């Protein structure tokens, strides 16, 4: 049996070996989901809601251990893991509150004996290929509304958050969701490829642009529901009338929360020339106060880089900046692989500017999405 080795990115220690799905097991589970979905769709909405309410209660009950699992396999600071789970509770509440209105039949015309209505029916079997940086938040953004609206879910968590994916499935099964309706598939890219080869009615993916393009090419000719949330470049402009200290503090947090590994982090900062130097001073002071260390410690702000290959990318960015004569306002510390990358002061790149603007690139990146509201409704 092939297994997936799970390592703690902060220490390099192996923490688990998980059985990996094969193309055959994916096909078998997809067929079972297809057979189970109509029964789940016919289950009263009140019953489906009750399952999600029990799932929410399970998250609350097991929150400490769930946070620890997420931190051990992704390197996310433990306090931020708890933040993600606590933020998820409000998201679940939102879905529970909105579901009845969202799927209610809409009468758009009723006159002269003719009635026209819009009815919302489940897509059927949906694939959710999810991200590792916020596995609970990103995964459940699809899983919860999909189940509430009567769909079966084939869920492939990232191989960097597979243990968390299995925990999500465990709690849903304990809450009463049938095992063939909520299926967790374990593995890397080849399992995702096998999943896309199945008869599915929708694909929901969060991840890189390159993988999103491959998914779009794989399913584009099928005319099924496709939702892609892909990486981007998120700039911020600091105007000359901004509170320099407040702006610096909020943008430092926005760039480096979750060790810069968030979907909507601040990746570029443009600062008005009149306040540039003062802004940078406050920014560096803020980052100096970020404590790097053991992700399991409550006072750690900078934890581990989850994916080891990203360390080379970050090292190359620093080298490139220095090669162009940029000033490094601090230092980057890297431990032996698997290692932590610790941005103690950030990286400042200064380019010649014209008029009011000066460009700053501060690495790494990202803001915490537990504060960002999104609506996702996998129904048609």
Secondary structure, DSSP 8 states (H G I E B T S, - for coil): --EEEEE-TTT--EEEEEE---HHHHHHHHHHHHHHHHHHHHS-HHHHHHHHHHHHHHHHHTHHHHHHHHHHHH---HHHHHHHHHHHHHHHHHHHHHHHHHHS-EEEEEETTEEEEE---B--EEEEE--STTHHHHHHHHHHHHHHTT-EEEEE--TTSHHHHHHHHHHHHHTT--TTTEEE---SHHHHHHHHTS--SEEEEEE-HHHHHHHHHHHGGGT-EEEEEE----EEEE-TTS-HHHHHHHHHHHHHGGGGB-TT---EEEEETTTHHHHHHHHHHHHHT--BS-TTSTT-SB---SSTHHHHHHHHHHHHHHHTT---SS-EEE-SSS--EEESS---------TTEEEE--SSB---GGG-------B-
